[in-house]
Amino acid sequence: VLLVENRCTAARIGERHLLLAAHCVLALSSSGRSLLPILDANYKRGGKIEVTDSNDVAAARYRELTVVRTHVHPAWLSECGASGCAFDHSIRGVAPPDIAVIETVESPPGTIATVDTGHVASGDPLMLVGYGCEETLNDPSAPRRLKYAMTEAIDASSSLNGFAQRAYFETGGVES
């Protein structure tokens, strides 16, 4: 598990490939409060990104990687362009895949993760891993350490207006 640009969690899925959320690689508006349906300059060909595999961000040593290309799921970009990149997709009944793959010149730190593309059924155990903010959404903080939590998958009927009723903060997350 990696921290990219001190804001998003990624998995190393190949010798030079990172898997992360599509919203992490998009450019911010001039106000910095919304996303634009275009790549941030750091994620374009030749861009430079900083990554670490440290569990403690304060003591982390970052490695600079050069971007070869970034692939964003086309359904995400399409929906992002239509909605202004707001995070209300599921409320509106739309769930585009929020995924991107970054190919780099250099090898990222960390081990290569195995990606299981099999079906996840309601009730299946899940481990959530990420750096994430440590405060509330209204008062976000910078990530400080890698965290994980055990939970289980839920189906769409277990959500409220498209948002899961169970979330990280309700699972008794454990620091790694």
Steps between C-alpha positions, in 0.01 A plus 500: 500500500637840399426862575502707179556876504426499874126470433392168348553133569615274216594137447800392298352255249794449265869571455420863410124529557290653779124457551316784673176697493436701185403806700857508636656576161262775386582870499348733756302809406660839563311522831644160602153385607396288204649260248522552127458218245866530392823354633703700749835600344691263731317202347561588136789353295826617654333617821666429833324342797627434852420162659584322823427161649563622855241430770596826674464799270696733731809280466441400138764505231338581168606374160444713191352311205462619142159436342492320164120516476191498717194298405168617647188288456306666215167471682646702789618777268167504317296524820746747648460728200121477522478562876784744553693225678284518812492197729124457470508221239338237719228738622405551137500123441824497301811314608785548255820312588719745695826336391820601329829330418826693488793362302839632610855497362653392831387211719289615796594389851320213670392156395268425210145432617287218364178643358202268549242585236250242623148586614461637853171390656307668779641381831845414363779618731696804382812674619504876437847652480593861452659815629187717480414802710487458875247767587151563360409570140420859600842540662734267310854450615802389306562125519742405779517121496383192316185351653296188442167363612311176459139521388266319262353575159147635489251499215323800351190443714716557811587854398328828574458733201792324336739533795601198704361498853816333625827679446861500618432700815240248612723195462743569780787557256842387615825676428763291330 
